[in-house]
Amino acid sequence: MPMVMVGNKLDLCERINSDNDSCSSPMEDVVSQRAINSEVAQKFAADHGMNYFETSALKDHQVKDFMEHIIESVHKNELAKQNDLDLEQDMDQLDAEVR
């Protein structure tokens, strides 16, 4: 089962002395209403084998990327399951022919 970790509400971050409303980089000097530091979230996701996305539905930031990743991951997972099932059926058929 593919898993992804998403930090939403990125639009609540504000750069100090900047008109740019994105603070997706953990190294930037930001004033933030974040509950979790970006570096901590990225490390947690990596430690648990998950991809990590920071999104803003309000600004439509990385929402499409996140959704495409989910769809692609589910599709790959389903194909792998089908391939495993096909292989198992082929092995059963081969075993029956050998007997």
C-alpha positions in Angstrom: 0.0 0.0 0.0 1.6 3.3 -1.1 1.7 6.0 1.5 2.3 9.7 1.2 2.7 12.4 3.8 1.2 15.8 3.0 1.7 19.1 4.8 -1.2 21.4 3.9 -1.9 25.1 4.5 1.5 26.1 3.1 -0.2 29.5 2.4 0.0 30.3 6.1 3.8 30.6 5.8 5.1 34.1 5.2 8.6 35.0 4.3 10.2 37.8 6.3 10.5 41.0 4.3 9.3 39.3 1.1 6.3 39.5 -1.2 6.7 35.8 -2.2 4.1 33.8 -0.4 5.8 30.4 -0.6 8.0 28.9 2.1 8.5 25.4 0.8 12.2 25.4 1.4 13.1 24.4 4.9 16.2 26.6 4.8 14.4 29.9 4.3 14.0 32.4 7.1 10.2 32.4 7.7 7.6 33.5 10.1 5.2 30.7 10.2 2.1 29.3 11.8 3.5 25.8 11.2 2.7 23.0 13.6 5.6 20.9 12.3 9.0 22.0 11.0 9.5 21.1 7.3 12.8 19.4 8.0 11.2 17.2 10.7 8.3 16.3 8.4 10.7 15.4 5.6 12.8 13.2 7.8 9.8 11.5 9.3 8.5 10.7 5.8 11.8 9.5 4.5 12.3 7.3 7.6 9.0 5.7 7.0 9.4 5.2 3.2 6.9 8.0 2.2 7.1 10.8 -0.2 6.5 14.2 1.3 4.6 17.1 -0.2 3.8 20.5 1.1 0.7 21.9 -0.4 -1.7 24.9 -0.4 -5.2 24.3 -1.7 -5.8 28.0 -1.4 -2.8 28.9 -3.7 -3.1 25.6 -5.7 0.5 24.9 -4.8 1.6 21.3 -5.5 -1.9 19.9 -5.2 -1.8 18.6 -8.8 1.7 17.1 -8.2 0.5 15.4 -5.1 -2.7 14.0 -6.7 -0.7 12.8 -9.7 1.7 11.0 -7.5 -1.1 9.3 -5.6 -2.8 8.1 -8.8 0.5 6.9 -10.3 1.4 5.0 -7.1 -2.0 3.3 -6.8 -1.8 2.4 -10.5 1.7 0.8 -10.1 0.6 -1.0 -7.0 -2.4 -2.5 -8.7 -0.3 -3.5 -11.8 2.2 -5.2 -9.5 -0.6 -7.1 -7.7 -2.1 -8.2 -11.1 1.3 -9.4 -12.3 1.8 -11.4 -9.1 -1.6 -13.0 -9.6 -0.9 -13.8 -13.2 2.5 -15.3 -12.3 0.8 -17.4 -9.5 -1.8 -18.6 -12.0 0.9 -19.5 -14.6 2.8 -21.5 -11.9 -0.4 -23.3 -10.9 -1.1 -24.2 -14.6 2.5 -25.3 -15.1 2.4 -27.4 -12.0 -0.9 -29.1 -13.2 0.7 -29.8 -16.6 3.7 -31.4 -15.0 1.6 -33.8 -12.9 
